[in-house]
Amino acid sequence: MRGLFAPFSVSELEERLVVLEAEISERRIEQVTLVNELAKISAHRSDASRTLGEWVQAHLDVSKTTASGLVVAARNGAKCRRIENAVAYGAATFDRAVEMYRYVEAGATEAEALDTRRLNLEDLRKMRVRRRRMTAADERKEHADRHFTIQPSLDEGAWTIHGRLPGLMGRIVDKAIAQKADELRLLSGAEQSSRGQRQADALVALMQDSLDGDISRVDGATSGQVTSAQVTSGQVTVFVDARTETVEPSGGFTAEVAHGPRVGPETLEALLCSGRVRVVSLDTNGRPVTTSDSAAAIPVAIRDSVLFRDGGCTIDGCQSRYRLQPHHITPRSHSGSHDPDNLTTLCWYHHHIAIHTNGYRIDPESPPQRRRLINPKQRRAPPLDDW
């Protein structure tokens, strides 16, 4: 089949595609007529479907979008004959006709809908949305339909977020995340992230700010230090597969926080860097083989003195003062201590995104106020020993 149309030119193939789309649209109009008859006899009630669209979706085995389009066309075809005729005579595709019908439902006249044929479908949808009349009942329904869910995977290794907000609430959330994402974009190195990644980072940063009571901003006067609540927080226990010998991500690293998610080497190192962690190695039967001493958090006095000494993020070229935190140059997972000489101050982006998420390391040979990062692809991670 690969070479079936090889002798044809692009224009000839395009013409054939257009003809096929016109034929599909004609068949859709025939379906619309049948759906209209089904609506008259309330066919969806025969098998307890909630709506006619739901019935069409199930019985035709089509997408929700296709089923909705058929129902919209059936509902409006009788009063918008010119739009129906435009499809019948090949002047409009079925998808365009559906958008025209919806435009009419939003308050436009049939003539106004037909005049939109010069627009692409996305622009037509935008015009329809702007034309829509918002009533008090509509507002109440949007408010009642608001929801937010966050669902973990089976091992809690990833979380999926779903939700729906009414207009103003959604605008507030969007503006807050966009503003925080733009702040992160200004941080040295952050421009390498996509907008979607920055927005995800921004959401986490906003939540962390809320938990910590942190009001710091990029380049603001407040340093954004870890709060005393974090420093004095309880011990975290992490269970590790004893067969794991390194923190090399490709080595099948297996660890799980007690009563929490499964984590990888970078997350484990972040835990070791920031707080009290006990690591328990388990054999294949789940029995403890070795147990580390509790890795205490950096003492407050040392933390404050390091932040005062450095005065800001020490990564070469970074001017950010957003959520400054001490970081271990030699990682805790590699016997690094809380000695001030082994600590350097990093902003939130370089600490949590560049290092503990993307796997970069501080170059120990770089100057204290001009720290450089080592790309994770240029070295093997240190072994998981001496915990």
N, C-alpha and C positions, 0 to 999 in steps of 0.2 A: 504493500500500500504506500510505502514511503515515496516511490517514484511515480505514482499514478498520475499526478498533476505536473510532473517535472517539465513537459514540453510547453506548458502554458506560461504566459507572461503574468506579471503582478496584476496588471489591470484586468486581465481575463479572469484570474482567480478572484479578484475583488468583486467583479460583476456577478460571478456565480454565487458568492457569499450573499450579496444583496438580494439576489433572486430567491435564495433559500430562506432568508429572513422574511421576505414578503410572503412566502408560502406558509411559514410558521405563523406569521401574524394572522393570515386568513384562517388557519385552523384554530387559533386562539379565539377569534370572533365567533366561530361555530361553537366553541366551548362556552363562551360567554352566554350565548343564547340558551344553551342547556342549563347552565348555572342559574340563569334567570328563572327558568321553569322550576328548578329545584327549590329556589327561594320562595316561590309562590306556594308550594306545598310544604314548606318548612321541613325539608328533607333531613336537616341536621338533627331534628328531634327523634328521628327513627332509631338512632343508635346512641342517644344521649350525648352527642357532641355539643359543646357549649355554644359554638357559633357555626355559621355556614362555612366560613373560612377554614375552621378546624376540620369540618367534614370533608371539604374539597382537598385539603392537604393530605388527609389520611387516605382517601379513596383514590386519588390520582397519584399518590406517592410523589408529590412535588414539594418544593421548598415553601416555607411560610410566605416568602415574598411573592412567589408565583401564585399561590392560592389567594393571597390578599388582592393581587392585581386582577384576577378573574372576578372576584366578588365586587371590587370597586367598579369594574367595567360593566358588570351586570346591573349594578345599582344605578348607574348613570347613563347607560346606553340609550334608553328610551327618550330621555330629555336632552340628549346631546347627539342628535343624529349626524350632524356635520362631522363631528370627531370620528364617529363610527364609520362614516363613509370615507373619511381620509385614510383609514386603515384598509378598508375594502378595496380602494382604488390605488393602493400602494403609495399614497402621499405621506403616510406616517406609519411607523412601526407600532406594534402593540404596546411595547414598553413606553413609548412616547405618549400614546393615547391614555394609558393609565395615569401618567403624570399630569396630562391635561385634565382628565376627570377630577383628579385630586385638587388641581388648581381651581376648578369650578366649585368644588365643595368648600374651598377656602374662601370663596366670595367673588371670584372672577366670573365674568360672563363667558359664554362659549366662544364668542368672537375674540375676546382677549386671550383665551387659551389657545386658539388656533394661530394667533399672531406670534406665539412663542416658538414657532417652528424654526426660527432663525437662531435660537439659543441651544446650547448643548443641554443634555438632561440634568447635569449637576446644577447649572445656573437656573434651570426651570424649577428644580426642587427648592432652591434658595428663594426664588420669587414666591413660590407657594407658601413656604414657611413664613415669610414676611407678611403675606396677605392674610394669614390665618387670624381669625378674631379670637381673642382670649377673654372668656367670660369668667365671672366669679366661680361658677360651677367647675369650669376647666381648671382654675387655680386650686380649688379644693381637692379635685381629683389628683392633680399632680402632687400635691402635698401628701395626700393619703397614700400615694403609690411610692413614696420615697423609701429606699431601703439601702442597706450596706451589708455585704457579707465578705468575710475573709476566710478562705478554706485551705487548710493545709493538705499536702500530699500525704500518702500513707505513712511515710517516714519523717514527715515535717521538714523535708529537705528543701521544699519550695512552697510558696503560698500564692494562691490565685485570688484576686480581688474583683468583686462584681458590685455594681450598685446603680442607683438611679436617684437623682436629686431634682427637685423643682428648680426653675430658672435661676432665681436669685441665689439660692444656696449653692447651686452648681457653679455659678459665676464666682462666688466667694472662694470656694475650694480651688477652682481653676486659677484664679488670680494669685492666691497664696502659694500654690505649688509652682506656678510660672515664675513668680518673684524669687522664690528660694532657688529654683533651678538656674535662674539668671545669675544669682549670687555665686553659685557653685561654678558656673561657666567662667567667672572672673578669676577663679583660683588657678594658680599655675598648674598646667598639665590637664586641667579639666576640659579644655576645648577638644580633647580627643574623644570625649564621650558623645554619644548621640543624644538628641533631645529627649527621647524616650528614657534613656538611661539616667540622664540628669533629673528628669521628673521623678523617677523611682527613688533616686538618691535624695531628692528634695523632700519627698513624702516621709522617708525614714528620718531625715534630719529634723523635720517639723515635729514628728512624734517624740524623738529623743529630747528635743528642746522642751517639750511639754512635760516629759517625765522628770527632767533635771531641773525645771524651773529656770532654764537658761535663756536670757534675753539678749545674748550677744548677737552682733551682726558682722558682716564682712567689713574688715578694716575699722570696726568700732572700737570704743574705748574699753569694753569689757572683754576679757580674755577668753571666756567660755571654758573655764576649767571644769574638770570633773567635780561634781559636788561631793560634799561630805557623806551624803546618803549612799553614793556609789562606793566611796572608799570603805565605809563600814558595813557594806552589804554582806549577806551571808555567804558561806562557802558553796562553790559549785563543784559537783563531782562529774567527771567525764570518764566513761568506760571505753576502753580501746581494745581492739582485737590484738592479742599478743603476737600474732603472726605478722603484724605490720612493723616493719623495721625502719622505714623512713617516712618523712612527710612529703615525699614525692607524690603529687596529685595523680600521676598515671600509675602508681603502684597499688591501687586498690585500697587506699586508706579507709579504715572503718572506725568511727567513734560515735558515741551517743551521749548526750547530756542526760543526767538522771532526771526522769520524768519530763523529758523535753525532746528536742529534735535530734536527728542524726546530723553530724557536722563533718566538714572536711578539715584538712590541715591548716588552711588559712584562718578559719574560724576558731579552731583550737588555739592557735598561736595568739589570736586576738584576745581570747579569754585569759590565757597565761600572762599576756602583757598588761591587762587592765585590772585583774582582781584575784581573789582567793580561789584557787582551783586545785582539786585533788584528782590525779589521774590514776585510774585503776585498770591494769591490763588483765584481760580475761582469756582463758584458754577456750578451745573449741566447745567445751561443755558448759561454758559460762562461769567457771570457777575463777576467782581472783588469783593471779600469778604473782604480780608485784603491785605495790601501792606506793605512790609518791608521798612525800611530805606535802602538806598544804602550802601552795605557793601564795604567800601573802601579797597583798596589794602594796603599791609604793607608799611608804609613809608620807603623811601629809606634809611634814616639814621638808622632806627631800623633794616632793612634788612641787611645792611652792618655790623652793630655792632654784630648781631647774628652770621653771617658767620665768622667774625673775632674771636669772642669768642670761637666758637666751633672748628674751624680749619679744619673741614672735616665732613664726615658723622658720626653721633653719634650712629648709630646702632652698638651694640656690635659685634666686630669682623670684621666690614666692613672698608676697607682701601681706598675705592674709593673716588676720588675727581671729578668725572664726573658730570657736571651740578648740582652743589650744590645749594640747595634752602631751605629757611626756611619753616617749617611746623608747624601747630597749634596742640599742644598736646591735648588740649580740642578743638574739632572741632568748626568751626564757626557756623555750623548748631545747635550746642548745647551751643551757647552763649560764645564761646571761644574768647578771646580778642587778640590784637596785642602786648600785654605786652611781653617783652623779656623772662620772666619766663615761658610764655606759648608757646614759640617758640623753635624749635630745628632744627638743620641742617641735611638735608637728601640728599643723592645722587639721581640721576634720577631714578634708579631702585627701591629703597625703597620708594621714594615719589610717583611715578606715577604707578608703577606696583604692588608692594607689598601692598601699602595702598589704593591708589585711584582706583585701578583696582581689586585687589584680596580681598580687604576688611579688611586687617589687621589694628590694632590700636596700637598706642604707649602706653606702660604701664606707666602711670603717676608716679608710685612708683619706677620705675627703675632709676638708677643713671644717671645724666645728660650726662656723656661721655660714658655710657654703656647702652644705651636705648634698651629695649626689646620690641618685638612685640607680641600682643595678637591675637591669631587665631580667625577669625570671627565666627567659629563654637562654640566658648566657651562663647559667650555673645550675647545679643540682642543689636541691634544698638540703639543709643540715639534717642529720639523723635524729630520730626521736629517742634520744638517750639521756641519761643523767637527770631524769625527772625527780 
